Amino acid sequence: MLFKVTYSRESGMKEELLVECFVEMVRLRLAPGTNLATYLMEILCIGKEAVYRRLRGDVAFTFDEIVTVSKKLKISLDELSGEQEPVFIPFYLSRTREDDEKCPVRDKKDLAALLEKAKSSRDPDSEAGIALNTLSVVLMRNYPQLMKFRVFKWLYQRAGGDAVKPYDTVVVPRSLILHGEEKHLSLAGITNISLILDKMVFAHVINDVRAFALIGLLSREDVRQVKEDIAGLLDELERIATTGQNPMGNRLDLFLSDISFESTYSYTTTRRETSCAIGIFSMDMMYSVNKRMYFAVKHWVDSLKQYSFLITKSGGIHRRQFFNAQREMLETL
């Protein structure tokens, strides 16, 4: 059976039935309009009556069923056990895999429908804070040559110089495309977004392209194609900074940080849940729904605003200077 474990000095460990708590946590994680019973039938591969017996409490969820649902919805088992201050904070690692032919790919119609659904159910009180010291998958999703170069650099670091594939054979992994789509969809449901850019974020990419070209791993044509995508992304970000909205219609405040930071950090806040993420290994992210970790990341991202300049709508001179400087640097490739 599913139990909630609590602790007290007087009585030691107490066991309390927790079906209602588990069901409520699952319900909070589901997208608006999702039928709880239908979702559990699909993910647990059990019949309708079996699901309803579990929801009523007539039959207990098995441990394997709890783990399956918790992994899918990123529910912390520490939360289920009632542990207030866990020694270990759980993270979900979103890894980029090179050999992922079985990874599903959505067609454009399905993606457009999901995007409209996310926008229509936008939480008016939701917010997201993102601090980038490197270009994210979401920003690069419409720039295939830039994405390909990032994957090439990632493969080069993983395999080492001698074992690296030729650039023209590199394929962007499906898992990376799917991850970009999922983050794009999740941000479509957010009303207010703050994006903090490390001032060196484009300089890092340009220097990387130059370095790989100098050692003969990129041809002139490869450099030209990546260069075009970087120019396109600069144009897109400048439009966002000028209008204060991204292409999905979200309000977006763009900041330029005067100090460098060592990784990518983000948090999201909605009525249903809070979560955070930290970038690792160039292309991967660690996610957590743990409250303590969420507040720690949110505080860190918010603190960066103290050393940043807002270039959305206002700050026209700083905005123009920044984007012109990036384009001048890009022309040196």
N, C-alpha and C positions, 0 to 999 in steps of 0.2 A: 504494500500500500504506500501511498505518498504521504509523507509526514513533514511537518514543519518542526525544526529543532530549535528550541530556545534555551537560554541558560540563565540561571539565577543563583545567587550565593546560598539561598536557603534550601532549595530543593534540588540543585544540580540540574541535570538535563531533563527536560520535559518534552513529551511528544504530543503533537497536536495535528489532527487531520487537516490536510491542506488542499484538497481538490479545488475548492472555490478560489483560493489564492492563485493557484497555477492557471486555472481557466481564465481568470481575470487578466493575468499577465500576458497570456496568449492573445486575448481579445484586444488588449491595448497595442500590441505589436502589429496587428493586421491592418491593412489599408482600409480606409472607409468604404463601406458597402460590401466588404468581403464576408461571406457566410461562414461562421466559425465551424459548424458541423461539416460542411462541404470541404472546407480546407483540411480539417483533421482526417476526413475520409481519404483524401488524396495523398496527404503526406505520410499517413500511417498504413495505407493500403488495407483498411478494414471497412466493414459494412456500416450502413447508416444506423442500424439498431445498436451495433456495438459501440459506436461513437456516443449515441444518446445515453446508453447505460453508463458510460464513463462520465459524461457531463452531469448526469443526475447523482453520481456518486454510488450507484448500485455496484459498479465494478471499478476497481482502482486502475489508474494508468500504471503500466509496468515501467520499470526503470529505463529499459531500452526505448520505450515510447517517449518518456520525458526527455531523454538525451537527444533523440531524433528531432523533436519539436524545438528544444532549447537551442540546438546547433543551428537549425534553419532560421530561427527568429532572433538569434543572438541573445538569448535569455541567460543570465548568469545563474549558475547553480548555487552560488553564495547567497544570492537574493532569495532563492527558493528555500534555502535552509534557515533563513532568518538571521544569518551572521551579519552583524551590524558593521564591523570593521574587519574584513577578511585580511589575512596575512598576504594572500596572493590576489592580485587584481586580474580578472580574466580578460584576454584580448582575442579577437578573431583576426587571423592573418589572411589577408587577400593577396595571394601569390600569383605572379605572372608565370605561366608555363609555356615552354616552347612547343611541346608536343601535345596539343589540345584540339585535335581534329573533331572530337566528340562534343566539344563545347557548343551549345546552341547559339545560333545567330538569328536575330530578328530581322524580318524584312521591313522595308521603309513604311509600309502601310500600318503594320502592327505598332511600330515605334511611334508613328505620328498619332495613332489612336491613344496609346498609353500616355503620350505627352499631353494631349488635350485633356485626358482624364485627370492627370496630376495637376494641371493648371486650374481646372474647374473645381477641384476639391482643396484649393490652396488655403492653408491655415493663416488667417489674418494676423495672428500673434507670433508666427514662426520667424525664426532668424537663423542665420548661419554666419560663422566667422571663419575665414580661411586665410592662412598666412603661407605664402609660397616662396621658397628659395630656389625652386626649380619648376619648370613648366609642368602643369598637371595633365593627366589624361583627358580631363574634361575640356581644357583649353585647346588641346591638340587634336581633338576628335575629328574636326573638319579639315585637318591638314595632314594628309597621309604621308607625305615625304618627311615632314618634321617628326611624325610619330615613328616612321621607319628608322630615322637616324637615332632616336632615343633607344629603340629596341636594339639597334646595332651596337651602340655604346654599352648597353646592358649586357649583351652577349659577349662583347670583348672583355668586359670586366670579369664575367663569370668564367669564361673558358680560358682566358689568357691570350696573349698576342699570337702565339704560334698556332692555336687551335681555332681561331676565329674564322667564321664563314666569310666568303667574298660578299661585299655589300649588295651586289645585284641579286643574290640568292636569298636575302633576308626577307621574311614574311612576318607581318605584324600578327602576334598570337590572337586567336579568337577570344581567349579569356580577357585580354586587355581591351579589346573592342567592347565586349560585353560589360566589363567593369566601367568603362567610360559611359556607356549607355545608361547603366543603372544609376551612376552618380548624376548624370544629366537629368534623368527622370526624377530623382529624389530632390534635386535643387529646384526643379520646376514647381514643386509644391511649397517652396519657401518664399515668404513675402519679402523679407529684407535680408540682403546679403552684403557682408563687408569683406572685401578682398584686399589683402595687404601684400604688396609685391616687394621683395628684396630688390633694391635698385640695380643689383648686379645680375638679376635673373637672365636677362637677354645677353649680357656680356659673357656669362658662363657658357651659354649655348654656342654663341658665335666663336668663342675661343676653342670649344671642343671641335667644332666643324673644321676650323683652321688646323688644329693639331692633327686630326685624322687625314686631312688632305695632304699635309706636309710629309707624312710618313707613307703616302701612296695608297691609302686604303679607300679614299674617295676620289672619283674622277671629277673633272671640271663640270661635267653635266650633272653629276650627283650634287655637287656644291650649289650649282645654279638652282636646282629643284628645291633643295632645302631652304636656300636663300629666299625663293619666292614664297614659300609657306611662312617663313618668319615675318616677311613683309606683310603678308595677308593677316597674320595674327596681330601685328602691331596696329594695322588699320582698324581691325575689329575692336581691340581694346581702347583705341582712341575714340571710336564712336561711342562705346559704352561710357567712357569717362566724360564725354561731352553731354550725353543725354541723361545719364544717371539710370539707364535701364539696359539690361542685357537683351538678346534676341527673344527670350521667352517672356519678356514683360516684367521680370522681377526688378524691384528696386535694387540697384547695386552701387555701393559706395566704394570707390577705388582709392587706395592709399599707397603712397610710396614710402618705404621705410628708409630712414637715414642710417640705420644700423643693420648689419648683416645678422642673420639667424641661421642656426645649424641644420634645420630640418623643415619639413612641411607639417603644419598643424591645422586642424580644423575641428569645429564643433557644430552641431545642429540642435536647435531647440524647437519643439512643437508641443502641442497640447497632449499628444499621445506618449511622447518619449523624448529623452535626451541622449545624445551619443557624441563620441569624439573619435578622432583618428590622428595617427602620427605616421609620417612617411619613413620608410626604411629601404635599404638596398636599391636605391635609385628609382625602381618601378613599383615597389610593393607598399601596402598600407597595413597598419595594425588598427583595428577598430575595437571600441569598448562602449558598453552601455552602463558601465559602473558609474555611479553618481560622483564618487570622490575623484575619479579620473576625469570625468566630464568637467567638473568645476576647476580642476587643476589646469586642464588645457584651455578652457574658456578664459581663465584669469591670465594665462600666458599670452594668448592671442590678443586679448583686450589691452594688455600692458604694452604691446608693440605699437599701439596707436599713439601712445605718448611720444614716440620717436618717429612718427610718420606724418606725412603731409597729405591732406585730402585733396585730390585733383578732380573730383566729380563735380561737374557744373561750375563750381568756383575754382580758384587756383589756375586760371587760364594760362598765365605766363609760365608757371612751373610745369603744367601739363605739356605745353608746346615745347618747352626746352627739353623735357625728358624724352618725348617721342622723336623729336628731331635728332637728339644725341644718339638714340638707338639706331635710327636709319643711317646716320653717318657712319656709325661703327659697322653696320651691316654692309655698307658699300666697300669696306676695306677687304672683304672676303674675295 
